């Protein structure tokens, strides 16, 4: 946290990002808070607190919101494709991971601050009008009265950054490949999620679903099934976002069919707000 006390922010990029334009103001506000947490996290750009991926309940406690609101707004952000999920279900900002990688490359190639001449990265060139000789190994700071010219650094072959490279990138840009999660991170994330799942939820009313939950990593259940609900039939599952519908069908359809003995239908059905009772 002390190494990164501030964060670069480009207001024009934020306003122009199409994925954030299609979500509610409340969801955008939550994403700003999450960006702040990911800026202080290790690895950078991952939503981890003290090395662990927080559950909805834990995140609600940190940000001062209700667990239900956190779950609803995260589903909205996920449905719009605002963030990625790592192999163990940790929320990841593609933009922040890319920026960190660029910063690391820049630092490695000499953008660590200080005078390049003092650090020995540059060899001073004498002005043709100046007949004095300079030892190439002498890196003493030049007096301004010398009027000698310095050759700019090549920055390790990096090209100047384009304005659009600072933003979220043009629509359709491929996200940077993420490094695979280690086994240690997976065990830590599972340990963090387990306490929140110690009590049964909606699946307790269905023996088959309760058994299926036991077969999954706790974070998998938390991210994909915790906020779902069955509708009429045990094999008809309603989820809160189109993204969740697509991902569950892609990730779990075969496993669900083997477990239930028949195909399981997954449908997007946003949760209707509770109606106020008439006085």
SEMAR-467119 format. One record per residue: z, x, y of N, C-alpha, C in turn; residue in three letters; residue number from 1. Coordinates in Angstrom, 2 decimals, decimal comma. Layout:
// SEMAR-467119
Z X Y Z X Y Z X Y ALA NUM
...
// end
This chain:
// SEMAR-467119
0,00 0,82 -1,20 0,00 0,00 0,00 0,00 0,87 1,26 UNK 1
0,76 1,99 1,23 0,81 2,86 2,39 -0,51 3,59 2,59 UNK 2
-1,31 3,76 1,52 -2,58 4,44 1,65 -3,63 3,55 2,32 UNK 3
-3,48 2,23 2,26 -4,46 1,31 2,83 -3,75 0,26 3,68 UNK 4
-3,23 0,66 4,85 -2,49 -0,32 5,65 -3,37 -1,32 6,37 UNK 5
-4,69 -1,08 6,38 -5,60 -2,00 7,07 -6,83 -2,24 6,20 UNK 6
-7,58 -3,28 6,54 -8,73 -3,70 5,75 -9,91 -3,98 6,67 UNK 7
-11,08 -3,44 6,35 -12,29 -3,73 7,14 -12,65 -5,21 6,98 UNK 8
-13,01 -5,82 8,09 -13,34 -7,26 8,07 -14,57 -7,50 8,93 UNK 9
-15,58 -8,16 8,37 -16,81 -8,45 9,09 -16,94 -9,97 9,26 UNK 10
-16,55 -10,49 10,42 -16,55 -11,95 10,62 -17,90 -12,60 10,37 UNK 11
-18,99 -11,94 10,79 -20,32 -12,53 10,61 -20,65 -12,69 9,12 UNK 12
-20,26 -11,68 8,33 -20,50 -11,76 6,89 -19,69 -12,89 6,26 UNK 13
-18,45 -13,02 6,69 -17,57 -14,07 6,17 -18,15 -15,45 6,46 UNK 14
-18,61 -15,66 7,72 -19,16 -16,97 8,08 -20,48 -17,26 7,38 UNK 15
-21,25 -16,21 7,04 -22,58 -16,42 6,49 -22,59 -16,51 4,96 UNK 16
-21,49 -16,14 4,29 -21,48 -16,14 2,82 -21,65 -17,56 2,28 UNK 17
-22,77 -17,85 1,57 -23,04 -19,22 1,12 -22,02 -19,75 0,12 UNK 18
-21,48 -18,89 -0,73 -20,51 -19,38 -1,73 -19,26 -19,92 -1,06 UNK 19
-18,87 -19,30 0,05 -17,68 -19,77 0,76 -17,98 -20,98 1,64 UNK 20
-19,24 -21,19 1,97 -19,61 -22,35 2,80 -19,50 -23,66 2,03 UNK 21
-19,59 -23,58 0,69 -19,63 -24,83 -0,07 -18,24 -25,23 -0,58 UNK 22
-17,21 -24,44 -0,28 -15,86 -24,82 -0,68 -15,09 -25,32 0,53 UNK 23
-13,97 -25,94 0,29 -13,18 -26,52 1,37 -12,49 -25,45 2,20 UNK 24
-12,03 -25,84 3,40 -11,31 -24,91 4,26 -10,02 -24,44 3,58 UNK 25
-9,39 -25,32 2,83 -8,16 -24,94 2,12 -8,44 -23,86 1,09 UNK 26
-9,57 -23,97 0,37 -9,94 -22,96 -0,61 -10,24 -21,62 0,06 UNK 27
-10,92 -21,66 1,22 -11,21 -20,41 1,95 -9,91 -19,77 2,42 UNK 28
-8,97 -20,59 2,86 -7,68 -20,05 3,31 -6,95 -19,37 2,16 UNK 29
-6,97 -19,98 0,98 -6,33 -19,37 -0,19 -7,01 -18,04 -0,53 UNK 30
-8,35 -17,99 -0,41 -9,08 -16,77 -0,75 -8,71 -15,62 0,20 UNK 31
-8,46 -15,94 1,48 -8,02 -14,90 2,42 -6,69 -14,30 1,95 UNK 32
-5,75 -15,16 1,54 -4,46 -14,67 1,06 -4,63 -13,82 -0,20 UNK 33
-5,52 -14,24 -1,08 -5,74 -13,49 -2,32 -6,38 -12,14 -2,01 UNK 34
-7,30 -12,09 -1,04 -7,90 -10,81 -0,63 -6,81 -9,85 -0,17 UNK 35
-5,83 -10,37 0,58 -4,73 -9,52 1,02 -3,96 -8,94 -0,16 UNK 36
-3,71 -9,76 -1,19 -2,99 -9,27 -2,38 -3,83 -8,25 -3,15 UNK 37
-5,14 -8,50 -3,24 -6,01 -7,58 -3,98 -6,19 -6,26 -3,24 UNK 38
-6,06 -6,29 -1,90 -6,15 -5,06 -1,11 -4,97 -4,14 -1,39 UNK 39
-3,83 -4,70 -1,77 -2,64 -3,92 -2,05 -2,48 -3,63 -3,54 UNK 40
-3,46 -4,08 -4,36 -3,32 -3,99 -5,81 -3,91 -2,70 -6,37 UNK 41
-3,52 -2,39 -7,56 -4,08 -1,28 -8,33 -4,32 -1,78 -9,74 UNK 42
-5,61 -1,88 -10,17 -6,81 -1,41 -9,50 -7,20 -2,27 -8,29 UNK 43
-7,85 -1,62 -7,34 -8,22 -2,27 -6,08 -9,21 -3,41 -6,35 UNK 44
-9,03 -4,52 -5,63 -9,94 -5,65 -5,78 -9,63 -6,55 -6,95 UNK 45
-8,52 -6,29 -7,68 -8,09 -7,12 -8,80 -6,80 -7,85 -8,41 UNK 46
-6,69 -9,11 -8,78 -5,49 -9,88 -8,45 -4,39 -9,56 -9,46 UNK 47
-3,69 -8,46 -9,20 -2,55 -8,08 -10,03 -1,37 -7,81 -9,11 UNK 48
-0,20 -8,18 -9,55 1,04 -7,94 -8,80 1,98 -7,17 -9,72 UNK 49
2,37 -5,98 -9,27 3,21 -5,09 -10,10 2,54 -4,82 -11,44 UNK 50
1,21 -4,66 -11,42 0,47 -4,32 -12,63 0,17 -5,48 -13,54 UNK 51
0,53 -6,71 -13,15 0,32 -7,87 -14,03 -0,49 -8,95 -13,30 UNK 52
-1,33 -9,64 -14,06 -2,09 -10,76 -13,52 -1,17 -11,97 -13,38 UNK 53
-0,97 -12,49 -12,15 -0,01 -13,59 -11,98 -0,54 -14,91 -12,51 UNK 54
0,34 -15,74 -13,01 -0,02 -17,09 -13,41 -0,10 -17,96 -12,16 UNK 55
-0,59 -19,19 -12,34 -0,65 -20,12 -11,21 0,74 -20,35 -10,62 UNK 56
1,72 -20,47 -11,49 3,08 -20,70 -11,03 3,61 -19,51 -10,23 UNK 57
3,36 -18,31 -10,73 3,81 -17,11 -10,03 3,09 -16,94 -8,69 UNK 58
1,77 -17,21 -8,69 1,00 -17,09 -7,45 1,46 -18,11 -6,42 UNK 59
1,79 -19,32 -6,88 2,30 -20,35 -5,97 3,62 -19,89 -5,35 UNK 60
4,46 -19,24 -6,13 5,73 -18,74 -5,59 5,52 -17,66 -4,55 UNK 61
4,54 -16,78 -4,76 4,27 -15,69 -3,81 3,70 -16,22 -2,50 UNK 62
2,80 -17,21 -2,59 2,09 -17,70 -1,40 2,75 -18,92 -0,76 UNK 63
3,74 -19,51 -1,42 4,43 -20,65 -0,83 3,69 -21,96 -0,98 UNK 64
2,84 -22,09 -2,00 2,10 -23,33 -2,25 2,61 -23,96 -3,55 UNK 65
2,12 -25,16 -3,83 2,49 -25,80 -5,09 1,57 -25,28 -6,20 UNK 66
2,07 -25,28 -7,41 1,28 -24,81 -8,55 0,02 -25,67 -8,72 UNK 67
0,14 -26,96 -8,49 -1,01 -27,87 -8,63 -2,09 -27,54 -7,61 UNK 68
-1,70 -27,27 -6,36 -2,69 -26,92 -5,33 -3,37 -25,60 -5,67 UNK 69
-2,59 -24,61 -6,14 -3,17 -23,32 -6,50 -4,21 -23,49 -7,59 UNK 70
-3,88 -24,27 -8,63 -4,81 -24,49 -9,74 -6,08 -25,19 -9,26 UNK 71
-5,91 -26,21 -8,41 -7,07 -26,97 -7,92 -7,99 -26,10 -7,05 UNK 72
-7,40 -25,32 -6,14 -8,21 -24,51 -5,22 -8,86 -23,33 -5,94 UNK 73
-8,17 -22,75 -6,92 -8,78 -21,67 -7,69 -9,96 -22,19 -8,51 UNK 74
-9,82 -23,40 -9,06 -10,93 -24,00 -9,80 -12,13 -24,24 -8,88 UNK 75
-11,85 -24,63 -7,63 -12,93 -24,85 -6,66 -13,63 -23,53 -6,33 UNK 76
-12,86 -22,47 -6,10 -13,44 -21,16 -5,81 -14,22 -20,62 -7,00 UNK 77
-13,68 -20,82 -8,19 -14,34 -20,34 -9,40 -15,63 -21,11 -9,64 UNK 78
-15,61 -22,41 -9,40 -16,80 -23,22 -9,58 -17,92 -22,82 -8,65 UNK 79
-17,58 -22,29 -7,46 -18,59 -21,83 -6,50 -19,01 -20,40 -6,75 UNK 80
-18,39 -19,74 -7,71 -18,77 -18,36 -8,02 -18,26 -17,35 -7,02 UNK 81
-17,16 -17,66 -6,32 -16,63 -16,75 -5,30 -16,06 -15,48 -5,93 UNK 82
-15,46 -15,58 -7,13 -14,89 -14,40 -7,77 -15,33 -14,32 -9,22 UNK 83
-15,08 -13,15 -9,82 -15,33 -12,94 -11,24 -13,99 -12,92 -11,98 UNK 84
-14,06 -13,07 -13,30 -12,89 -12,90 -14,15 -13,14 -11,73 -15,09 UNK 85
-12,16 -10,85 -15,20 -12,27 -9,73 -16,13 -12,09 -10,22 -17,56 UNK 86
-12,16 -9,32 -18,50 -12,06 -9,69 -19,92 -10,74 -10,37 -20,25 UNK 87
-9,67 -9,99 -19,53 -8,36 -10,60 -19,82 -8,03 -11,75 -18,87 UNK 88
-9,02 -12,21 -18,08 -8,81 -13,37 -17,22 -8,31 -13,04 -15,83 UNK 89
-8,28 -11,75 -15,44 -7,81 -11,37 -14,10 -8,89 -11,67 -13,07 UNK 90
-8,50 -12,23 -11,93 -9,43 -12,52 -10,84 -9,87 -11,21 -10,19 UNK 91
-11,20 -11,05 -9,97 -11,76 -9,80 -9,43 -12,71 -10,13 -8,28 UNK 92
-12,59 -9,40 -7,16 -13,52 -9,54 -6,04 -14,64 -8,52 -6,21 UNK 93
-15,87 -9,00 -6,42 -17,01 -8,10 -6,57 -17,18 -7,22 -5,32 UNK 94
-17,06 -7,84 -4,15 -17,25 -7,13 -2,88 -16,25 -6,00 -2,72 UNK 95
-14,98 -6,26 -3,00 -13,95 -5,25 -2,80 -14,12 -4,08 -3,77 UNK 96
-14,51 -4,39 -5,02 -14,74 -3,32 -5,99 -15,90 -2,44 -5,56 UNK 97
-17,00 -3,07 -5,04 -18,14 -2,28 -4,56 -17,74 -1,40 -3,38 UNK 98
-17,01 -1,97 -2,43 -16,60 -1,21 -1,24 -15,71 -0,03 -1,61 UNK 99
-14,82 -0,24 -2,59 -13,93 0,85 -3,02 -14,73 1,97 -3,64 UNK 100
-15,73 1,63 -4,43 -16,55 2,66 -5,07 -17,33 3,45 -4,01 UNK 101
-17,87 2,75 -3,00 -18,59 3,45 -1,94 -17,66 4,37 -1,16 UNK 102
-16,44 3,90 -0,88 -15,48 4,71 -0,14 -15,10 5,96 -0,92 UNK 103
-14,94 5,82 -2,24 -14,59 6,98 -3,08 -15,72 8,01 -3,08 UNK 104
-16,98 7,53 -3,14 -18,12 8,44 -3,11 -18,19 9,15 -1,77 UNK 105
-17,97 8,39 -0,67 -18,01 8,99 0,66 -16,93 10,06 0,82 UNK 106
-15,72 9,77 0,33 -14,62 10,74 0,43 -14,93 12,00 -0,37 UNK 107
-15,54 11,81 -1,54 -15,89 12,95 -2,38 -16,94 13,83 -1,71 UNK 108
-17,81 13,22 -0,89 -18,88 13,96 -0,24 -18,53 14,41 1,17 UNK 109
-17,25 14,35 1,52 -16,85 14,98 2,77 -16,46 14,08 3,88 UNK 110
-16,22 12,78 3,62 -15,80 11,89 4,69 -14,30 11,67 4,64 UNK 111
-13,57 12,75 4,41 -12,13 12,64 4,31 -11,42 12,83 5,63 UNK 112
-12,15 12,98 6,73 -11,53 13,18 8,03 -11,39 14,66 8,35 UNK 113
-11,19 14,97 9,64 -11,04 16,35 10,06 -12,36 16,98 10,43 UNK 114
-12,31 18,17 10,94 -13,51 18,86 11,38 -14,25 19,46 10,20 UNK 115
-15,52 19,12 9,99 -16,28 19,72 8,89 -16,34 21,23 9,01 UNK 116
-16,42 21,74 10,27 -16,51 23,18 10,48 -15,23 23,88 10,01 UNK 117
-14,06 23,24 10,32 -12,79 23,85 9,92 -12,62 23,85 8,41 UNK 118
-13,19 22,82 7,73 -13,05 22,72 6,28 -14,08 23,55 5,54 UNK 119
-15,01 24,19 6,29 -15,99 25,05 5,63 -17,18 24,33 5,06 UNK 120
-17,36 23,02 5,42 -18,50 22,28 4,88 -19,80 22,68 5,59 UNK 121
-19,71 23,12 6,87 -20,89 23,43 7,67 -20,89 24,89 8,09 UNK 122
-22,04 25,46 8,19 -22,20 26,79 8,75 -22,81 26,63 10,14 UNK 123
-22,16 27,13 11,18 -22,68 26,94 12,53 -23,97 27,69 12,75 UNK 124
-24,90 27,07 13,46 -26,14 27,72 13,85 -26,06 28,09 15,32 UNK 125
-26,49 29,29 15,64 -26,43 29,73 17,03 -27,60 29,17 17,81 UNK 126
-27,32 28,82 19,05 -28,38 28,44 19,97 -29,29 29,65 20,18 UNK 127
-30,63 29,45 20,18 -31,54 30,59 20,38 -31,21 31,40 21,63 UNK 128
-30,65 30,74 22,65 -30,33 31,45 23,88 -29,05 32,27 23,74 UNK 129
-28,32 32,07 22,67 -27,06 32,78 22,46 -27,30 33,89 21,45 UNK 130
-27,22 35,13 21,89 -27,55 36,27 21,05 -26,37 36,76 20,22 UNK 131
-25,21 36,07 20,33 -24,05 36,52 19,58 -24,20 36,20 18,10 UNK 132
-23,66 37,05 17,28 -23,70 36,85 15,84 -22,38 36,25 15,37 UNK 133
-22,45 35,44 14,34 -21,25 34,80 13,81 -21,20 35,04 12,31 UNK 134
-20,06 35,51 11,84 -19,87 35,71 10,40 -19,95 34,36 9,71 UNK 135
-20,84 34,16 8,71 -20,98 32,84 8,05 -19,68 32,34 7,43 UNK 136
-18,78 33,28 7,06 -17,53 32,87 6,43 -16,43 32,59 7,44 UNK 137
-16,72 32,81 8,73 -15,71 32,60 9,77 -15,74 31,13 10,17 UNK 138
-14,72 30,37 9,80 -14,69 28,93 10,08 -13,78 28,59 11,25 UNK 139
-13,55 29,55 12,15 -12,73 29,26 13,31 -13,40 28,21 14,19 UNK 140
-12,59 27,42 14,86 -13,12 26,37 15,73 -13,86 26,99 16,90 UNK 141
-15,07 26,50 17,18 -15,89 27,04 18,25 -15,43 26,53 19,60 UNK 142
-15,47 27,39 20,59 -15,16 27,00 21,96 -16,31 26,17 22,50 UNK 143
-16,01 25,14 23,27 -17,05 24,27 23,81 -18,02 25,03 24,72 UNK 144
-17,54 26,12 25,33 -18,40 26,88 26,23 -19,49 27,65 25,48 UNK 145
-19,33 27,79 24,11 -20,33 28,51 23,33 -21,66 27,76 23,27 UNK 146
-21,60 26,42 23,38 -22,82 25,61 23,41 -23,66 25,82 22,15 UNK 147
-23,00 26,10 21,02 -23,73 26,29 19,78 -23,96 24,95 19,07 UNK 148
-25,06 24,87 18,35 -25,46 23,62 17,71 -24,98 23,60 16,26 UNK 149
-24,56 22,44 15,82 -24,12 22,27 14,45 -25,13 21,44 13,67 UNK 150
-25,38 21,84 12,45 -26,25 21,06 11,57 -25,44 19,94 10,93 UNK 151
-25,89 18,68 11,04 -25,10 17,57 10,49 -25,03 17,66 8,97 UNK 152
-23,94 17,13 8,37 -23,81 17,17 6,91 -24,82 16,25 6,25 UNK 153
-25,21 16,63 5,02 -26,17 15,77 4,30 -25,48 14,65 3,53 UNK 154
-24,14 14,63 3,55 -23,36 13,55 2,90 -23,70 13,39 1,43 UNK 155
-24,04 14,51 0,83 -24,30 14,45 -0,61 -25,54 13,65 -0,97 UNK 156
-26,48 13,52 -0,02 -27,71 12,78 -0,30 -27,62 11,29 -0,07 UNK 157
-26,47 10,80 0,43 -26,32 9,37 0,68 -27,14 8,96 1,89 UNK 158
-27,80 7,81 1,81 -28,55 7,29 2,93 -27,64 6,50 3,86 UNK 159
-28,00 6,40 5,16 -27,16 5,60 6,07 -27,04 4,18 5,54 UNK 160
-25,88 3,61 5,73 -25,62 2,26 5,22 -26,33 1,22 6,05 UNK 161
-27,06 0,33 5,39 -27,73 -0,76 6,09 -26,72 -1,82 6,49 UNK 162
-26,99 -2,55 7,57 -26,03 -3,58 8,00 -25,73 -4,60 6,92 UNK 163
-26,79 -4,99 6,14 -26,55 -6,02 5,14 -25,72 -5,50 3,97 UNK 164
-25,67 -4,16 3,84 -24,88 -3,58 2,75 -23,39 -3,74 2,98 UNK 165
-23,00 -3,98 4,26 -21,59 -4,14 4,54 -21,09 -5,53 4,19 UNK 166
-22,02 -6,50 4,03 -21,61 -7,89 3,81 -21,49 -8,20 2,33 UNK 167
-21,54 -9,49 2,04 -21,45 -9,92 0,66 -22,76 -9,67 -0,07 UNK 168
-23,82 -9,25 0,68 -25,09 -8,96 0,06 -25,97 -10,19 0,05 UNK 169
-27,30 -9,97 -0,05 -28,23 -11,11 -0,08 -28,02 -11,95 -1,31 UNK 170
-28,41 -13,20 -1,20 -28,24 -14,13 -2,32 -29,02 -13,62 -3,52 UNK 171
-28,41 -13,65 -4,68 -29,07 -13,20 -5,88 -28,83 -11,74 -6,21 UNK 172
-28,13 -11,01 -5,35 -27,86 -9,61 -5,62 -26,99 -9,46 -6,87 UNK 173
-27,37 -8,54 -7,75 -26,61 -8,37 -8,98 -25,27 -7,72 -8,68 UNK 174
-24,17 -8,25 -9,21 -22,86 -7,63 -8,99 -22,75 -6,31 -9,73 UNK 175
-21,95 -5,42 -9,18 -21,73 -4,13 -9,80 -21,07 -4,32 -11,16 UNK 176
-21,53 -3,53 -12,14 -20,93 -3,61 -13,47 -19,47 -3,19 -13,40 UNK 177
-18,62 -3,99 -13,99 -17,19 -3,72 -13,95 -16,79 -2,85 -15,13 UNK 178
-15,82 -1,98 -14,89 -15,32 -1,14 -15,96 -14,55 -2,01 -16,96 UNK 179
-14,66 -1,71 -18,25 -13,92 -2,50 -19,25 -12,42 -2,35 -19,08 UNK 180
-11,69 -3,42 -19,34 -10,23 -3,40 -19,21 -9,62 -2,64 -20,39 UNK 181
-8,56 -1,91 -20,15 -7,90 -1,16 -21,21 -7,00 -2,07 -22,05 UNK 182
-6,66 -1,60 -23,22 -5,78 -2,40 -24,07 -4,40 -2,57 -23,44 UNK 183
-3,97 -1,55 -22,71 -2,66 -1,64 -22,06 -2,64 -2,75 -21,04 UNK 184
-3,68 -2,88 -20,21 -3,75 -3,94 -19,20 -3,79 -5,31 -19,87 UNK 185
-4,47 -5,40 -21,01 -4,54 -6,69 -21,71 -3,16 -7,11 -22,20 UNK 186
-2,38 -6,14 -22,74 -1,05 -6,48 -23,23 -0,12 -6,87 -22,08 UNK 187
-0,24 -6,17 -20,94 0,60 -6,48 -19,79 0,28 -7,87 -19,25 UNK 188
-1,04 -8,19 -19,16 -1,44 -9,51 -18,65 -0,97 -10,62 -19,58 UNK 189
-1,03 -10,37 -20,89 -0,59 -11,38 -21,85 0,91 -11,60 -21,73 UNK 190
1,66 -10,51 -21,53 3,11 -10,65 -21,38 3,47 -11,42 -20,12 UNK 191
2,66 -11,23 -19,05 2,92 -11,94 -17,80 2,64 -13,43 -17,93 UNK 192
1,62 -13,78 -18,74 1,22 -15,19 -18,85 2,11 -15,97 -19,81 UNK 193
2,68 -15,30 -20,77 3,41 -15,98 -21,83 4,57 -16,85 -21,34 UNK 194
5,43 -16,37 -20,40 6,55 -17,22 -19,97 6,11 -18,55 -19,37 UNK 195
4,98 -18,54 -18,64 4,52 -19,77 -18,00 4,00 -20,77 -19,03 UNK 196
3,65 -20,30 -20,23 3,09 -21,17 -21,24 4,11 -21,49 -22,34 UNK 197
5,36 -21,17 -22,12 6,36 -21,39 -23,15 6,59 -22,88 -23,41 UNK 198
6,39 -23,71 -22,38 6,56 -25,16 -22,56 5,20 -25,80 -22,78 UNK 199
5,11 -26,77 -23,68 3,81 -27,40 -23,96 3,34 -28,26 -22,79 UNK 200
2,03 -28,41 -22,69 1,44 -29,27 -21,66 0,81 -30,48 -22,30 UNK 201
-0,39 -30,84 -21,78 -1,04 -32,03 -22,29 -1,39 -31,90 -23,78 UNK 202
-1,61 -30,67 -24,22 -2,04 -30,47 -25,60 -0,95 -30,81 -26,62 UNK 203
0,31 -30,97 -26,14 1,40 -31,28 -27,05 1,20 -32,64 -27,73 UNK 204
0,42 -33,51 -27,11 0,16 -34,83 -27,69 -0,92 -34,81 -28,75 UNK 205
-1,52 -33,65 -28,97 -2,59 -33,54 -29,96 -2,31 -32,33 -30,86 UNK 206
-2,10 -32,60 -32,13 -1,80 -31,51 -33,07 -2,91 -30,48 -33,11 UNK 207
-4,17 -30,96 -33,11 -5,30 -30,05 -33,20 -5,38 -29,13 -31,97 UNK 208
-5,18 -29,71 -30,79 -5,25 -28,89 -29,57 -4,07 -27,94 -29,48 UNK 209
-2,91 -28,38 -29,92 -1,75 -27,48 -29,93 -2,00 -26,29 -30,85 UNK 210
-2,63 -26,56 -32,00 -2,95 -25,47 -32,92 -4,00 -24,54 -32,33 UNK 211
-4,98 -25,13 -31,62 -6,03 -24,30 -31,02 -5,45 -23,39 -29,94 UNK 212
-4,50 -23,90 -29,16 -3,89 -23,08 -28,12 -3,21 -21,85 -28,72 UNK 213
-2,58 -22,02 -29,88 -1,88 -20,91 -30,53 -2,84 -19,81 -30,97 UNK 214
-4,12 -20,16 -31,15 -5,11 -19,17 -31,59 -5,64 -18,31 -30,45 UNK 215
-5,38 -18,72 -29,18 -5,96 -18,04 -28,03 -4,97 -17,06 -27,39 UNK 216
-5,54 -16,08 -26,71 -4,75 -15,24 -25,80 -4,18 -16,16 -24,72 UNK 217
-2,89 -16,01 -24,34 -2,29 -16,91 -23,34 -3,08 -17,00 -22,04 UNK 218
-3,66 -15,88 -21,59 -4,44 -15,93 -20,36 -5,72 -16,73 -20,52 UNK 219
-6,30 -16,68 -21,73 -7,50 -17,49 -21,96 -7,17 -18,98 -21,83 UNK 220
-6,06 -19,40 -22,44 -5,67 -20,81 -22,31 -5,37 -21,15 -20,86 UNK 221
-4,68 -20,27 -20,16 -4,28 -20,53 -18,79 -5,49 -20,74 -17,89 UNK 222
-6,52 -19,90 -18,06 -7,68 -19,96 -17,16 -8,69 -21,03 -17,53 UNK 223
-8,83 -21,35 -18,84 -9,92 -22,25 -19,22 -9,46 -23,63 -19,68 UNK 224
-8,26 -23,76 -20,21 -7,86 -25,03 -20,81 -6,60 -25,65 -20,20 UNK 225
-5,82 -24,86 -19,47 -4,53 -25,33 -18,98 -4,67 -26,59 -18,10 UNK 226
-5,72 -26,65 -17,29 -5,89 -27,78 -16,37 -6,91 -28,80 -16,87 UNK 227
-7,35 -28,64 -18,12 -8,29 -29,61 -18,70 -7,51 -30,82 -19,23 UNK 228
-8,24 -31,80 -19,73 -7,59 -32,98 -20,31 -8,58 -33,66 -21,26 UNK 229
-8,06 -34,31 -22,28 -8,93 -35,02 -23,21 -9,15 -36,44 -22,68 UNK 230
-10,28 -37,03 -23,08 -10,64 -38,35 -22,55 -11,03 -39,26 -23,70 UNK 231
-10,11 -40,11 -24,12 -10,41 -41,07 -25,18 -10,43 -40,42 -26,55 UNK 232
-11,36 -39,50 -26,77 -11,48 -38,83 -28,06 -10,88 -37,43 -27,97 UNK 233
-10,35 -36,98 -29,10 -9,75 -35,65 -29,15 -10,80 -34,56 -28,95 UNK 234
-12,05 -34,89 -29,20 -13,12 -33,89 -29,09 -13,95 -34,07 -27,83 UNK 235
-13,41 -34,78 -26,84 -14,05 -34,88 -25,53 -13,10 -34,30 -24,50 UNK 236
-13,48 -33,18 -23,91 -12,61 -32,44 -23,00 -13,17 -32,50 -21,58 UNK 237
-12,33 -32,89 -20,62 -12,73 -32,96 -19,21 -12,16 -31,75 -18,48 UNK 238
-13,01 -31,09 -17,65 -12,59 -29,90 -16,90 -12,84 -30,11 -15,41 UNK 239
-12,25 -29,23 -14,58 -12,23 -29,47 -13,13 -13,40 -28,89 -12,37 UNK 240
-14,27 -28,11 -13,00 -15,40 -27,53 -12,26 -16,60 -27,36 -13,17 UNK 241
-17,82 -27,40 -12,59 -19,03 -27,15 -13,39 -19,02 -25,76 -14,01 UNK 242
-18,44 -24,81 -13,31 -18,38 -23,44 -13,82 -17,54 -23,39 -15,10 UNK 243
-16,39 -24,09 -15,09 -15,54 -24,12 -16,27 -16,26 -24,79 -17,44 UNK 244
-16,99 -25,86 -17,14 -17,77 -26,55 -18,20 -18,76 -25,58 -18,85 UNK 245
-19,48 -24,83 -18,00 -20,49 -23,89 -18,52 -19,83 -22,76 -19,32 UNK 246
-18,74 -22,21 -18,78 -18,11 -21,06 -19,43 -17,44 -21,44 -20,75 UNK 247
-16,77 -22,59 -20,79 -16,12 -23,00 -22,04 -17,17 -23,25 -23,12 UNK 248
-18,27 -23,91 -22,76 -19,35 -24,13 -23,73 -19,93 -22,81 -24,23 UNK 249
-20,03 -21,84 -23,32 -20,62 -20,55 -23,69 -19,65 -19,70 -24,52 UNK 250
-18,37 -19,72 -24,14 -17,40 -18,83 -24,77 -16,75 -19,40 -26,04 UNK 251
-16,51 -20,72 -26,05 -15,65 -21,28 -27,09 -16,28 -22,38 -27,94 UNK 252
-17,56 -22,73 -27,71 -18,13 -23,89 -28,42 -18,10 -23,71 -29,94 UNK 253
-18,47 -22,53 -30,43 -18,49 -22,29 -31,88 -17,07 -22,33 -32,44 UNK 254
-16,12 -21,71 -31,72 -14,74 -21,68 -32,19 -14,14 -23,08 -32,21 UNK 255
-14,44 -23,89 -31,19 -13,94 -25,26 -31,14 -14,52 -26,11 -32,27 UNK 256
-15,82 -25,94 -32,54 -16,46 -26,73 -33,60 -15,86 -26,39 -34,96 UNK 257
-15,61 -25,10 -35,21 -14,99 -24,72 -36,49 -13,58 -25,28 -36,61 UNK 258
-12,84 -25,29 -35,50 -11,46 -25,74 -35,53 -11,35 -27,25 -35,73 UNK 259
-12,19 -28,03 -35,03 -12,11 -29,49 -35,09 -12,98 -30,08 -36,20 UNK 260
-13,89 -29,27 -36,75 -14,77 -29,78 -37,80 -15,94 -30,57 -37,27 UNK 261
-16,12 -30,60 -35,97 -17,25 -31,28 -35,33 -17,42 -30,71 -33,92 UNK 262
-18,59 -30,90 -33,30 -18,79 -30,36 -31,95 -17,81 -31,00 -30,96 UNK 263
-17,36 -30,19 -30,01 -16,47 -30,67 -28,94 -17,28 -30,78 -27,65 UNK 264
-17,26 -31,95 -27,04 -17,99 -32,19 -25,80 -17,13 -31,79 -24,61 UNK 265
-17,68 -30,91 -23,74 -16,96 -30,47 -22,54 -17,71 -31,01 -21,33 UNK 266
-17,03 -31,77 -20,49 -17,66 -32,39 -19,32 -16,91 -32,04 -18,04 UNK 267
-17,68 -31,91 -16,96 -17,08 -31,71 -15,64 -16,66 -33,07 -15,09 UNK 268
-15,36 -33,20 -14,76 -14,83 -34,44 -14,20 -13,68 -34,09 -13,26 UNK 269
-13,95 -34,01 -11,95 -12,89 -33,65 -11,02 -11,74 -34,65 -11,07 UNK 270
-10,56 -34,13 -10,93 -9,37 -34,98 -11,01 -9,28 -35,86 -9,77 UNK 271
-9,18 -37,16 -9,97 -9,10 -38,09 -8,84 -7,73 -38,03 -8,21 UNK 272
-7,66 -38,05 -6,87 -6,33 -38,03 -6,23 -5,54 -39,28 -6,55 UNK 273
-4,25 -39,13 -6,68 -3,39 -40,28 -7,02 -3,41 -41,30 -5,88 UNK 274
-3,55 -42,56 -6,24 -3,58 -43,63 -5,25 -2,15 -43,98 -4,81 UNK 275
-2,01 -44,15 -3,51 -0,69 -44,51 -2,99 -0,38 -45,97 -3,33 UNK 276
0,84 -46,20 -3,72 1,25 -47,59 -4,05 1,34 -48,41 -2,78 UNK 277
0,90 -49,65 -2,88 0,96 -50,52 -1,72 2,41 -50,93 -1,45 UNK 278
2,79 -50,98 -0,16 4,18 -51,36 0,17 4,43 -52,83 -0,15 UNK 279
// end
